[in-house]
Amino acid sequence: MLRNSDSKIRDPQLYYWLRDKKGSDAEVDFVVQLSSKLIPIEVKAGKSGLLKSLHVMMKEKNLKTAFRFDTNLPSQMKIKHLNYEYELISLPLYMIERWYEII
């Protein structure tokens, strides 16, 4: 659904991010490129889940917006982690095909 949800996604291909650092692995489920922006996307099966890897990627890559899909109601919040701030847009799983309209 993510891959084919919008023709603005280059090619349309999906990627993931992996930081393989000794003692500190991190992985983000999907990374999508829209124009010159990278958009990290985390998908959680339930209502909760830690976002440690997302926090790491956002700070390392100096990104400002990320998406999370889970079973909660839609929300938008500022996340401050390790002296870095970014916007997290959370959407329910059933809205996956419409996520690009919210950017």
N, C-alpha and C positions, 0 to 999 in steps of 0.2 A: 504494500500500500504506500509506503513512504517513497519508494523508488518511482512510482508512476503517478504520484499525486499532483505533480505540476511540471509543465514543460520547461520551467526556468531552471530546473535542476540539470546541471551540465551532464550530458550523455545519456540518460539518467543513470548514474551509478551511485552506490552507497559504499562508504568506507567506514572503518572503525579506527580508533586510536589506541595504541598500546605503548606504554612506557615500561620497558623492561630494565629496571635499575636494580642492582643488587640490594635485596632486602626491602624493596619498595616498588612492587609491581602496581600498575594502574591500567585500567581498560575502560574505554567509553564505547557503548554499544554501536552507535552510528555517528558519522560525521558527513554532513551534506554541504556542498558548496553552492551558494547563491551569489551570483556576480563575484565580487571579491571577498565576500564574507564566508567564514567557516561557521557552521552551526552544529554544535554537539547535541546529540539526542540520546537520552537514557530511557530505557523501557523497563518498567517494574511490573511484575506479575500481580502484586497485591497493592495494598494501600500505603505501605511504608517501605523504606529501603534507604540505606545510607548512600550518600553521593560523594564518597571520598575521592574516587577517581575523577569524577567530574570537576570537583574543586581543584584538584591538581592540574588538570588540563587547562581549565579556565585561566588560572594564574600563569602557568608556564607559557601559554600561547597568547596571553593578553587579549582574551575574548570577552565580549560584553553581554552576549545573550546565549542562553541554552534552553533546551526543551526537555521535559520529562513527561512520559506517558505512563499512567498508572490507573488505578480504579477510583481515585478521588475526584471530587468536583473540580472544575477549572479554577486556577488561581494564577496570580502573577505576584512575584515578590522579589525584593532585593536580598541577595545573599551576601553576607560578609564573612569571609573565611580567610584566615592567615593574612590579614591586612589587605585583602583584595575583595573588591565588590563587583558583582555582576547581577544581571536580571535572569531569573528562572521562571519560565512559563510552563505551568503544569496543566496538562489536558488529560481527560479520560481516554482510555484506549479506543473507544468508539469514534473519537474525533481525529484519528490518525490521518484520514484522507483529506482533512481540511486544515491541517496545521499551517501550511504555507500561507493561508489567507490572514493569519494572525501576525505574521512578521511585519 
